[in-house]
């Protein structure tokens, strides 16, 4: 029997209000199973082998009821799934049929710098009417993806999945596998979206606070505490509901190119183990993934095997990949439910043993609210949802022990005498070019090394600094805390095999992720990309990179060319990642072995942050 799909107001903002979706609803408001299946079982092309021809060209698509020009590969959005084999040498002839330059970056694939596909850095790009042949050895296995690194083409459809089969059998069994490619689509031209954000950063916000929210806060926290908290956000000209820059207001969230109206469908037989290769190929959206009624065992992160961990839910940042195994034990359909982090919409699919069975779509969670911890303003035993009412001395505020009124606390990090060497060694603050302990001891070796930090360049690029930024590896993130489900965090992730480079780092590079939301400006250390000097690494060295997020946004940081070995607590089993999420108001550290000579890109993978939050890395 077909399960009805409820069409509440929150359903409509996710895509069910589109013309396409209305065509899939009968007069009673129920999904017509036959029409749904005609859409759901249309498969993405899959290309196998070692020699590929990929044609980049404009193509019409219709995700919302409007026919829009997309950027496709071989006429497909998403682009075809590429299946390679570890140990093979692949050749990919990419032809650019666009009116502008284009490129393809093989995200997470370790290869020579001239094959990396970053125009102006690793090669010149592909001119209109010309071709470029990528050729390299595949020396890894797992789930990865590819996308344009030219302009905003990725947002308009130029992205696809890569599956690399291992030489040796995987350390787990599965009966079938599916790619689950998540993405965000807008009919609005991305250049106009970016211009809108520059003019009015909150233009696409859908979760602004209401009088009803105010009344509920007063009821729960009391009048004084409520207005104290609201005053802080007002003084910063920020909102505690500002989770995503671009939302379901203009986005339709897709799973394998399917809207929420029709959804993607994967078949299974009872008792089978199914491997889901989940890829976040979106431009700006984090997704929270769960399958109500099924546990998920996470077996790989960013293409690398990890020690299996069973969870109910996980957050996948832009550009990350997770492989999970599920084992349906009954003859029923299950919804693969992927909420946008800001709850403005969702992507979804169905795992089903029978084409006539469709699972019910769960209600979305409540809209998430940022806390003081997400601004780097909470520490120790302080409440994550309230401020201390005790007197707060300036030196204690600067160390993150308490919070001052925003006008004073904003200035604290620039007052160097407050940050003593003793406090720096405890990880309470940072001193440029000094020797300091790694921090809390939760995330790394705890060794001492020289710290290279250019310091923060105060100016129009910065509107806040996280004075009390802490390592929060065990924090699942805003909107997922204490939700009653077992949620994956970075603290759960350990490599399956021993750390390949066990050396302690010889030095540390510290970078602050900075921004000015009012002007929609993003940078590192307060310096935008065009004014920044490259980061220099010596071939063969082992070093630590520590990122401090001074903003209220999650940033997925991607270092090209080499692995980012995320320090999650056990030096012997450090997970290898190509993209590392830095939560708002937090810091995180990972080790890098500089084993790839060349010029490499290092940037936030949020598309509209990338123009400013970008650095070059030179390894020589």
C-alpha positions as CSV (number, residue, x, y, z in Angstrom):
1,X,0.0,0.0,0.0
2,X,1.3,3.5,-0.9
3,X,1.9,5.6,2.2
4,X,0.5,9.2,1.9
5,X,2.9,12.0,1.9
6,X,1.8,14.9,4.1
7,X,2.0,18.3,2.4
8,X,2.3,20.8,5.2
9,X,3.6,24.3,4.8
10,X,7.1,23.1,5.7
11,X,6.8,20.4,3.0
12,X,6.1,23.0,0.3
13,X,9.3,25.0,0.9
14,X,11.3,21.8,0.1
15,X,10.1,21.5,-3.4
16,X,6.6,20.0,-3.2
17,X,5.2,23.3,-4.3
18,X,6.9,23.1,-7.7
19,X,5.0,22.5,-10.9
20,X,6.8,19.2,-11.3
21,X,5.7,18.1,-7.8
22,X,2.1,19.1,-8.3
23,X,2.1,16.9,-11.3
24,X,2.9,14.0,-9.1
25,X,0.0,14.5,-6.7
26,X,-3.5,13.3,-7.5
27,X,-6.6,15.2,-6.4
28,X,-6.6,13.5,-3.0
29,X,-3.1,14.7,-2.3
30,X,-1.5,11.2,-2.5
31,X,1.5,10.3,-4.5
32,X,0.7,8.5,-7.8
33,X,3.0,5.5,-7.5
34,X,3.2,4.8,-11.2
35,X,4.2,8.3,-12.1
36,X,6.6,8.5,-9.2
37,X,8.4,5.3,-10.4
38,X,8.7,6.7,-13.9
39,X,10.8,9.4,-12.4
40,X,12.6,7.6,-9.6
41,X,14.0,4.8,-11.6
42,X,15.7,6.9,-14.2
43,X,19.3,6.3,-13.4
44,X,22.4,8.5,-13.7
45,X,24.8,7.3,-16.4
46,X,27.7,5.3,-15.1
47,X,31.0,5.2,-17.0
48,X,33.5,2.4,-16.3
49,X,37.1,1.8,-17.5
50,X,40.3,3.7,-17.9
51,X,39.6,6.0,-20.9
52,X,36.8,8.6,-20.7
53,X,35.5,11.4,-22.9
54,X,33.7,14.1,-20.9
55,X,31.9,16.8,-22.8
56,X,31.1,20.0,-20.8
57,X,28.1,21.8,-22.4
58,X,24.9,23.7,-21.6
59,X,21.8,21.6,-21.2
60,X,18.2,22.4,-20.2
61,X,16.9,21.0,-16.9
62,X,13.6,21.3,-15.0
63,X,13.8,20.8,-11.2
64,X,11.2,23.4,-10.2
65,X,8.7,23.6,-13.1
66,X,10.9,26.0,-15.0
67,X,13.2,25.0,-17.7
68,X,16.7,26.5,-16.9
69,X,20.1,26.2,-18.6
70,X,22.5,24.1,-16.6
71,X,26.1,23.1,-17.0
72,X,26.2,19.4,-17.7
73,X,28.7,16.7,-18.5
74,X,27.6,14.4,-21.3
75,X,24.2,15.9,-21.0
76,X,23.7,14.8,-17.4
77,X,23.1,16.7,-14.1
78,X,24.6,15.4,-11.9
79,X,27.4,14.3,-14.2
80,X,28.0,10.6,-14.9
81,X,29.3,8.4,-12.1
82,X,32.9,7.5,-12.9
83,X,34.0,4.0,-11.7
84,X,37.8,3.4,-11.6
85,X,40.0,0.7,-10.2
86,X,42.8,1.2,-7.8
87,X,46.1,0.7,-9.6
88,X,44.8,1.7,-13.0
89,X,46.0,4.7,-15.0
90,X,43.1,6.7,-16.2
91,X,42.8,9.1,-19.1
92,X,40.0,11.7,-19.2
93,X,39.6,13.8,-22.3
94,X,37.6,16.8,-21.2
95,X,36.1,19.0,-24.0
96,X,34.8,22.4,-23.2
97,X,31.7,23.4,-25.3
98,X,30.8,26.4,-23.2
99,X,31.2,30.0,-24.1
100,X,33.6,30.5,-21.1
101,X,36.6,28.8,-19.6
102,X,36.0,25.6,-17.6
103,X,37.9,22.9,-15.6
104,X,37.4,19.8,-13.6
105,X,39.0,19.1,-10.2
106,X,39.1,15.5,-8.9
107,X,38.2,16.1,-5.3
108,X,40.2,14.0,-2.9
109,X,42.2,12.2,-5.5
110,X,46.0,12.4,-4.9
111,X,47.7,13.3,-8.2
112,X,50.3,15.5,-9.8
113,X,49.7,19.2,-9.5
114,X,49.1,19.8,-13.2
115,X,46.3,17.3,-13.1
116,X,44.5,18.9,-10.1
117,X,42.3,21.2,-12.3
118,X,42.6,24.6,-10.6
119,X,42.8,27.3,-13.2
120,X,45.5,29.9,-12.7
121,X,47.2,27.7,-10.1
122,X,47.8,24.2,-11.4
123,X,47.0,24.8,-15.0
124,X,45.6,27.5,-17.3
125,X,42.1,26.1,-17.5
126,X,40.2,24.8,-20.6
127,X,39.3,27.5,-23.1
128,X,36.0,27.4,-25.0
129,X,36.2,24.9,-27.9
130,X,39.3,23.3,-26.5
131,X,40.1,20.0,-24.7
132,X,42.4,19.0,-21.9
133,X,43.6,15.5,-21.2
134,X,43.9,14.5,-17.6
135,X,46.0,11.4,-17.1
136,X,47.2,10.0,-13.8
137,X,47.6,6.8,-11.7
138,X,44.9,5.9,-9.3
139,X,46.7,5.0,-6.1
140,X,43.7,4.9,-3.7
141,X,40.2,3.5,-3.4
142,X,36.9,4.7,-2.0
143,X,34.2,7.3,-2.6
144,X,35.1,10.7,-4.1
145,X,33.7,13.3,-6.5
146,X,34.6,15.7,-9.2
147,X,33.5,19.2,-10.0
148,X,34.3,22.4,-11.9
149,X,36.8,24.8,-10.3
150,X,35.8,27.7,-12.6
151,X,33.5,30.5,-11.5
152,X,30.2,29.2,-10.1
153,X,29.8,26.3,-12.6
154,X,29.6,23.7,-9.8
155,X,26.4,25.4,-8.6
156,X,24.9,25.1,-12.1
157,X,25.3,21.3,-12.4
158,X,29.0,20.5,-13.1
159,X,29.6,17.8,-10.5
160,X,29.6,14.0,-10.3
161,X,30.6,11.0,-8.2
162,X,33.8,8.9,-8.4
163,X,33.9,5.3,-7.1
164,X,37.3,3.7,-7.0
165,X,37.2,-0.1,-6.5
166,X,40.0,-1.4,-4.2
167,X,42.7,-3.8,-5.3
168,X,42.0,-5.9,-2.2
169,X,38.6,-6.8,-0.8
170,X,37.1,-4.2,1.4
171,X,37.2,-5.0,5.2
172,X,33.4,-5.3,5.3
173,X,30.8,-7.2,3.3
174,X,27.9,-5.7,1.3
175,X,25.6,-7.1,-1.4
176,X,25.0,-3.9,-3.4
177,X,26.0,-0.3,-3.3
178,X,24.4,3.0,-4.3
179,X,25.8,6.5,-4.8
180,X,23.8,9.1,-2.8
181,X,24.8,12.4,-4.3
182,X,23.3,15.4,-2.3
183,X,23.2,18.8,-3.9
184,X,21.4,22.2,-4.0
185,X,19.9,23.7,-7.1
186,X,18.6,27.2,-7.7
187,X,16.9,28.6,-10.8
188,X,18.6,31.9,-10.0
189,X,21.9,32.6,-11.7
190,X,24.7,32.1,-9.1
191,X,26.4,35.4,-10.0
192,X,23.1,37.1,-9.0
193,X,22.9,35.1,-5.8
194,X,26.4,36.2,-4.9
195,X,25.5,39.8,-5.7
196,X,22.4,39.6,-3.5
197,X,24.5,38.3,-0.6
198,X,27.0,41.1,-1.0
199,X,24.1,43.6,-0.8
200,X,22.0,42.0,1.9
201,X,23.6,38.9,3.6
202,X,20.3,37.8,5.2
203,X,18.3,38.1,2.0
204,X,17.7,34.3,1.9
205,X,17.1,33.8,5.5
206,X,13.8,31.9,6.3
207,X,14.1,31.4,10.1
208,X,14.0,34.9,11.5
209,X,12.9,35.1,15.2
210,X,9.3,36.0,15.9
211,X,7.3,37.4,18.9
212,X,6.2,33.9,19.7
213,X,9.9,32.8,20.0
214,X,10.5,35.8,22.3
215,X,7.6,34.8,24.5
216,X,8.8,31.2,24.7
217,X,12.3,32.3,25.6
218,X,11.0,34.5,28.4
219,X,9.0,31.6,29.7
220,X,12.0,29.3,29.7
221,X,14.8,31.6,30.7
222,X,13.2,34.6,32.4
223,X,13.0,38.1,31.1
224,X,16.5,39.3,32.2
225,X,18.4,36.4,30.7
226,X,16.4,36.5,27.5
227,X,16.9,40.2,26.8
228,X,20.6,39.9,27.8
229,X,21.1,37.3,25.1
230,X,19.0,39.1,22.5
231,X,20.9,42.3,23.2
232,X,24.2,40.5,22.5
233,X,23.1,39.4,19.0
234,X,21.5,42.8,18.3
235,X,24.7,44.6,19.2
236,X,26.6,42.4,16.8
237,X,24.0,42.9,14.1
238,X,23.8,39.2,13.8
239,X,21.0,36.6,14.3
240,X,21.2,33.4,16.3
241,X,19.1,31.7,13.5
242,X,21.7,32.6,10.8
243,X,22.7,29.1,10.1
244,X,23.0,29.1,6.2
245,X,23.7,31.9,3.8
246,X,21.5,30.4,1.0
247,X,18.5,28.4,2.0
248,X,15.4,26.6,0.8
249,X,14.0,30.0,0.0
250,X,15.7,29.6,-3.4
251,X,17.2,26.1,-3.2
252,X,15.6,22.8,-4.2
253,X,17.6,20.1,-2.5
254,X,18.4,17.1,-4.7
255,X,19.4,13.5,-4.2
256,X,21.0,12.0,-7.3
257,X,19.3,14.8,-9.3
258,X,15.9,14.0,-7.8
259,X,13.7,16.7,-6.1
260,X,11.9,16.0,-2.8
261,X,8.7,15.6,-4.9
262,X,9.7,12.4,-6.7
263,X,12.8,11.4,-4.8
264,X,15.5,8.8,-5.6
265,X,14.7,5.1,-5.2
266,X,17.1,2.2,-4.5
267,X,15.9,-1.4,-4.4
268,X,17.0,-4.1,-1.9
269,X,16.1,-7.6,-0.9
270,X,15.4,-8.4,2.7
271,X,18.5,-9.3,4.6
272,X,20.9,-7.7,2.2
273,X,23.6,-5.4,3.3
274,X,23.6,-2.2,1.3
275,X,26.5,0.2,1.1
276,X,25.4,3.8,0.6
277,X,28.1,6.1,-0.7
278,X,26.9,9.5,0.5
279,X,28.5,12.6,-1.1
280,X,27.8,16.2,-0.4
281,X,28.2,17.8,-3.8
282,X,26.2,21.0,-2.9
283,X,27.5,24.5,-3.2
284,X,26.4,25.8,0.2
285,X,24.4,23.3,2.1
286,X,25.2,20.9,5.0
287,X,22.9,18.0,5.4
288,X,21.9,15.9,8.4
289,X,21.3,12.3,7.2
290,X,19.2,9.6,8.8
291,X,17.1,6.6,7.8
292,X,14.2,6.3,10.3
293,X,13.9,2.6,11.4
294,X,17.5,1.7,10.3
295,X,20.8,2.0,12.0
296,X,23.8,3.1,9.9
297,X,27.3,1.7,10.3
298,X,29.8,4.3,9.1
299,X,32.7,2.4,7.5
300,X,34.6,5.1,5.5
301,X,35.2,8.9,5.7
302,X,36.4,10.9,2.7
303,X,37.3,7.6,0.9
304,X,39.3,6.1,3.7
305,X,38.3,3.1,5.9
306,X,37.5,3.9,9.5
307,X,36.8,1.8,12.5
308,X,33.1,1.0,12.0
309,X,30.7,3.1,14.2
310,X,27.0,2.6,14.3
311,X,24.8,5.7,14.5
312,X,21.3,7.0,13.9
313,X,22.4,10.2,12.2
314,X,25.4,12.0,10.8
315,X,26.1,15.5,9.5
316,X,27.9,15.7,6.2
317,X,29.5,19.0,5.3
318,X,29.9,20.4,1.8
319,X,32.5,18.2,-0.1
320,X,32.7,15.4,2.5
321,X,31.9,11.8,1.8
322,X,30.7,9.0,4.1
323,X,30.2,5.3,3.3
324,X,27.6,3.7,5.5
325,X,26.1,0.1,5.6
326,X,22.5,-0.5,6.3
327,X,20.7,-3.9,6.7
328,X,16.9,-3.8,6.3
329,X,15.5,-6.6,8.3
330,X,11.9,-6.3,7.1
331,X,9.9,-6.1,3.8
332,X,9.2,-2.4,4.1
333,X,10.3,0.9,2.6
334,X,12.6,3.3,4.3
335,X,13.1,7.0,3.7
336,X,16.7,8.3,3.3
337,X,16.1,11.7,4.9
338,X,18.6,14.5,4.5
339,X,17.6,17.7,6.3
340,X,19.4,20.9,5.4
341,X,21.3,22.2,8.4
342,X,19.0,25.2,8.7
343,X,15.8,23.0,8.3
344,X,14.7,25.1,5.3
345,X,14.2,21.9,3.3
346,X,15.4,18.4,2.6
347,X,16.5,15.9,0.0
348,X,15.1,12.4,0.2
349,X,15.1,9.0,-1.3
350,X,13.6,5.6,-0.7
351,X,15.1,2.2,0.0
352,X,12.4,-0.3,-0.9
353,X,12.0,-4.1,-1.6
354,X,9.0,-3.4,-3.8
355,X,8.5,-0.6,-6.3
356,X,4.9,-0.1,-5.0
357,X,6.1,0.6,-1.5
358,X,6.9,4.2,-0.6
359,X,8.0,5.3,2.9
360,X,6.5,8.1,4.9
361,X,8.6,11.3,5.1
362,X,9.3,12.3,8.6
363,X,8.7,15.8,10.0
364,X,11.8,18.0,10.0
365,X,13.4,18.9,13.3
366,X,12.9,22.3,14.9
367,X,14.8,25.2,13.5
368,X,18.3,25.3,15.1
369,X,19.4,28.2,17.3
370,X,23.1,29.3,17.7
371,X,24.5,29.4,21.2
372,X,27.2,31.5,22.8
373,X,29.5,28.5,22.4
374,X,29.0,28.8,18.6
375,X,30.4,32.2,18.9
376,X,33.4,31.0,20.8
377,X,32.1,32.7,24.0
378,X,31.6,29.8,26.3
379,X,34.1,27.7,28.2
380,X,34.4,25.1,30.9
381,X,31.3,24.5,32.9
382,X,29.4,27.4,31.5
383,X,26.0,26.8,30.0
384,X,25.8,26.6,26.3
385,X,22.6,28.5,26.2
386,X,23.2,31.3,28.7
387,X,25.6,33.9,29.8
388,X,27.2,34.2,33.2
389,X,25.5,36.7,35.5
390,X,28.7,37.1,37.6
391,X,31.1,40.0,37.2
392,X,33.4,39.4,34.3
393,X,36.9,40.9,34.4
394,X,38.5,41.8,31.0
395,X,41.4,39.4,31.4
396,X,39.0,36.5,32.2
397,X,36.8,37.4,29.1
398,X,39.9,37.4,26.9
399,X,40.7,33.8,28.1
400,X,37.1,32.7,27.4
401,X,36.3,32.1,31.1
402,X,33.3,34.5,30.9
403,X,31.6,36.9,28.6
404,X,31.6,40.7,28.7
405,X,29.2,43.0,26.9
406,X,29.9,42.6,23.2
407,X,31.4,46.0,22.8
408,X,34.2,45.2,25.2
409,X,34.7,41.5,24.3
410,X,35.1,42.3,20.6
411,X,38.3,44.2,21.4
412,X,39.8,41.7,23.8
413,X,41.7,39.5,21.4
414,X,43.8,42.4,20.2
415,X,45.0,43.2,23.7
416,X,48.3,41.2,23.8
417,X,49.3,41.8,27.4
418,X,46.3,39.8,28.6
419,X,47.5,36.6,26.9
420,X,50.4,35.3,29.0
421,X,52.7,32.5,28.0
422,X,51.2,30.4,30.8
423,X,47.6,30.8,29.5
424,X,48.8,30.2,25.9
425,X,50.3,26.9,27.0
426,X,46.9,25.9,28.4
427,X,45.2,26.7,25.1
428,X,43.2,29.6,26.4
429,X,44.6,32.1,23.9
430,X,47.2,32.3,21.1
431,X,50.6,34.0,21.0
432,X,52.2,34.4,17.6
433,X,55.6,32.7,17.1
434,X,55.8,31.2,20.6
435,X,56.0,27.7,21.8
436,X,52.7,26.4,23.2
437,X,51.1,23.2,24.1
438,X,48.6,21.7,21.7
439,X,45.6,22.6,23.7
440,X,43.1,20.5,25.6
441,X,44.9,17.2,25.1
442,X,41.8,15.7,23.6
443,X,42.8,16.2,20.0
444,X,46.5,15.6,19.5
445,X,49.9,14.5,20.7
446,X,50.3,17.2,23.3
447,X,53.8,18.1,22.0
448,X,55.4,21.5,21.8
449,X,56.6,23.1,18.6
450,X,57.2,26.5,17.0
451,X,53.9,28.1,16.0
452,X,53.8,30.2,12.9
453,X,50.9,32.7,12.9
454,X,50.8,35.9,11.0
455,X,48.3,37.3,13.5
456,X,44.9,38.7,12.7
457,X,44.8,41.8,10.6
458,X,42.0,43.8,12.1
459,X,39.9,45.8,9.6
460,X,36.8,45.6,7.5
461,X,37.3,41.9,6.9
462,X,36.5,41.0,10.5
463,X,33.3,41.7,12.5
464,X,34.0,39.2,15.4
465,X,36.7,37.1,17.0
466,X,36.1,33.9,19.0
467,X,38.1,34.8,22.2
468,X,37.3,31.4,23.8
469,X,37.4,29.0,20.9
470,X,37.8,25.5,22.0
471,X,38.3,22.0,20.5
472,X,34.8,20.5,20.3
473,X,35.4,17.2,18.4
474,X,32.6,15.5,20.4
475,X,30.0,18.2,19.6
476,X,27.7,17.0,16.8
477,X,26.9,20.6,16.1
478,X,24.0,23.1,16.2
479,X,20.7,21.5,15.7
480,X,21.9,18.0,16.6
481,X,22.8,18.3,20.3
482,X,20.7,16.2,22.6
483,X,18.1,15.3,19.9
484,X,17.5,11.8,21.3
485,X,19.4,10.1,18.5
486,X,23.0,8.7,18.3
487,X,24.7,11.3,16.2
488,X,28.2,10.9,14.7
489,X,30.9,13.4,15.7
490,X,34.5,13.7,14.7
491,X,35.5,12.3,18.1
492,X,34.0,8.9,16.9
493,X,36.2,8.7,13.8
494,X,39.4,6.6,13.9
495,X,41.3,5.2,11.0
496,X,41.0,1.5,10.5
497,X,44.7,1.1,9.8
498,X,47.6,2.6,11.7
499,X,48.7,6.1,11.0
500,X,51.0,5.9,7.9
501,X,53.2,8.8,9.1
502,X,53.7,8.5,12.9
503,X,56.2,11.4,13.1
504,X,55.3,14.2,15.5
505,X,55.0,17.5,13.6
506,X,58.1,19.8,13.6
507,X,56.0,23.0,13.5
508,X,52.5,24.4,13.5
509,X,50.7,26.8,11.2
510,X,47.8,28.6,12.8
511,X,45.1,30.3,10.7
512,X,42.0,32.1,11.7
513,X,38.9,31.8,9.6
514,X,37.5,35.3,9.5
515,X,34.5,37.2,8.1
516,X,32.3,40.2,8.1
517,X,28.7,39.1,7.7
518,X,27.4,42.6,7.4
519,X,29.4,43.1,4.2
520,X,29.6,39.4,3.2
521,X,33.4,39.3,3.2
522,X,35.3,36.2,4.0
523,X,39.0,35.7,4.6
524,X,41.8,34.0,6.5
525,X,43.5,36.0,9.3
526,X,41.5,39.0,8.0
527,X,43.3,39.0,4.7
528,X,41.4,38.2,1.5
529,X,42.9,35.9,-1.1
530,X,44.1,38.4,-3.6
531,X,46.1,40.2,-0.9
532,X,47.4,37.0,0.8
533,X,50.9,35.5,0.5
534,X,51.2,31.7,-0.1
535,X,51.7,29.3,2.7
536,X,55.1,27.6,2.3
537,X,55.8,24.0,3.1
538,X,59.0,22.0,2.7
539,X,58.8,18.8,0.8
540,X,58.7,15.8,3.2
541,X,58.0,17.7,6.4
542,X,55.3,16.8,8.9
543,X,53.4,19.8,10.3
544,X,50.3,20.7,12.1
545,X,47.6,23.1,10.9
546,X,45.3,24.6,13.5
547,X,42.3,26.4,12.3
548,X,40.4,28.8,14.6
549,X,36.9,29.7,13.4
550,X,36.1,33.3,14.4
551,X,32.8,33.3,12.6
552,X,29.3,31.9,13.3
553,X,29.3,29.7,10.2
554,X,30.5,26.1,9.6
555,X,33.5,26.1,7.2
556,X,34.4,23.0,5.2
557,X,38.2,23.5,4.6
558,X,39.7,21.6,1.7
559,X,43.5,21.3,1.2
560,X,44.4,20.1,-2.3
561,X,47.2,17.7,-3.1
562,X,47.8,16.1,0.3
563,X,45.8,14.4,3.1
564,X,44.6,16.3,6.2
565,X,45.1,13.8,9.1
566,X,42.5,14.9,11.6
567,X,43.6,14.5,15.2
568,X,40.7,12.9,17.0
569,X,42.4,11.5,20.1
570,X,44.4,8.5,19.1
571,X,47.8,9.3,17.4
572,X,48.0,5.7,16.2
573,X,44.8,5.8,14.2
574,X,44.4,9.2,12.8
575,X,41.6,9.4,10.1
576,X,42.7,10.8,6.8
577,X,40.4,13.4,5.3
578,X,40.4,15.8,2.3
579,X,37.8,18.1,3.8
580,X,37.6,19.2,7.5
581,X,34.6,20.9,9.0
582,X,35.4,23.7,11.5
583,X,32.4,24.5,13.6
584,X,31.4,28.1,14.5
585,X,33.5,29.5,17.4
586,X,35.7,26.5,17.6
587,X,39.2,25.3,16.6
588,X,40.5,22.1,15.1
589,X,43.9,20.6,14.2
590,X,45.2,18.2,11.7
591,X,48.6,17.0,10.5
592,X,49.9,17.2,7.0
593,X,52.8,15.4,5.3
594,X,54.0,17.7,2.6
595,X,54.7,14.9,0.1
596,X,53.4,16.5,-3.1
597,X,55.6,19.1,-4.8
598,X,53.7,22.0,-6.5
599,X,51.2,24.7,-6.0
600,X,48.0,23.7,-4.3
601,X,44.7,25.4,-3.5
602,X,43.5,25.6,0.2
603,X,40.0,27.1,0.7
604,X,36.6,27.0,2.3
605,X,34.4,24.8,0.1
606,X,31.3,27.0,0.5
607,X,31.1,28.4,-3.0
608,X,30.3,32.0,-2.0
609,X,32.9,32.0,0.7
610,X,35.7,30.7,-1.6
611,X,36.6,34.0,-3.4
612,X,38.0,35.4,-0.1
613,X,38.6,32.4,2.1
614,X,41.3,31.0,-0.1
615,X,45.1,30.6,0.1
616,X,47.8,29.1,-2.1
617,X,50.1,26.4,-0.6
618,X,53.5,26.0,-2.2
619,X,55.4,22.7,-1.4
620,X,59.0,22.7,-2.6
